[in-house]
């Protein structure tokens, strides 16, 4: 059988609303069969906080602190928790549910897609373990968080691979349930989170990580990638989603 | 009357419940089920919030209602369950 050809997109650093709009646009285009299964690798400029679909923005995020530090924020279409995106490589993966390599079982499919990320980390010389449901650990510390949704019979999973982490900055921007134990929480998170810089030193680039992730997907799913660009349809959809959804106060403050 | 709870499900995710409680009719006027959990399809949580409007804060009844809702709508939860959502609701104050 011929190896399947999937699409790789490298869209560079974009705003929070643009990034979430593009992920959704790819989901829609792929659900209609207009584009192949797609892995997109990207980053965030300005740095941003994304919150999970079920979270309340003002409950999780200190909007005044964000404004002061020029930090963007957005509510995702995926569940899960609040994430501070600064020094990381972010991926999104879009594939129809009916694809033979994607389990109908949501937990199973999280595992399969996380395995692609872990195989990618392997190429960087970083050994990782899967911590169900949606985390990847290195030396027992979290290096990657992942979140999946399924819409229009299509899976979208996106996630982050931390290249560096500033826990103090993160906690200046995020709210904690109990201010009294904030210090303890920060210490705890510092103990439980790691990054590629921490594991490898600074001798790697964004491209090294994205190449490794690409290889991780190729190996895991036995496919090859062709580097592509967003189609006109996807660009139009993304512009529309950015305006009506991810860039709108109504969406971001909805819950 | 506004009520709130923050509840970390053992081995699961965090649930935050926000309730507007009608003290005279002793029922939930409106409810938001927030948190860092996953639910498929996502829109089912808003539907569930609608279903719980006007209902009394009765643990057994709430749990049955949520269980039935999940079954009828083929909802899949990750990190929470009908029992833990009920638990979080009953912790509101």
HADDOCK unambig.tbl for C-alpha pairs under 7 A between the chains (distance, minus, plus):
assign (segid A and resid 52 and name CA) (segid B and resid 36 and name CA) 6.16 0.50 0.50
assign (segid A and resid 54 and name CA) (segid B and resid 34 and name CA) 4.92 0.50 0.50
assign (segid A and resid 54 and name CA) (segid B and resid 35 and name CA) 5.59 0.50 0.50
assign (segid A and resid 54 and name CA) (segid B and resid 36 and name CA) 6.62 0.50 0.50
assign (segid A and resid 55 and name CA) (segid B and resid 34 and name CA) 5.11 0.50 0.50
assign (segid A and resid 55 and name CA) (segid B and resid 35 and name CA) 5.06 0.50 0.50
assign (segid A and resid 55 and name CA) (segid B and resid 36 and name CA) 6.42 0.50 0.50
assign (segid A and resid 56 and name CA) (segid B and resid 34 and name CA) 6.74 0.50 0.50
assign (segid A and resid 79 and name CA) (segid B and resid 36 and name CA) 6.33 0.50 0.50
assign (segid A and resid 79 and name CA) (segid B and resid 37 and name CA) 6.02 0.50 0.50
assign (segid A and resid 79 and name CA) (segid B and resid 38 and name CA) 4.81 0.50 0.50
assign (segid A and resid 80 and name CA) (segid B and resid 36 and name CA) 4.16 0.50 0.50
assign (segid A and resid 80 and name CA) (segid B and resid 37 and name CA) 5.15 0.50 0.50
assign (segid A and resid 80 and name CA) (segid B and resid 38 and name CA) 5.97 0.50 0.50
assign (segid A and resid 81 and name CA) (segid B and resid 36 and name CA) 4.33 0.50 0.50
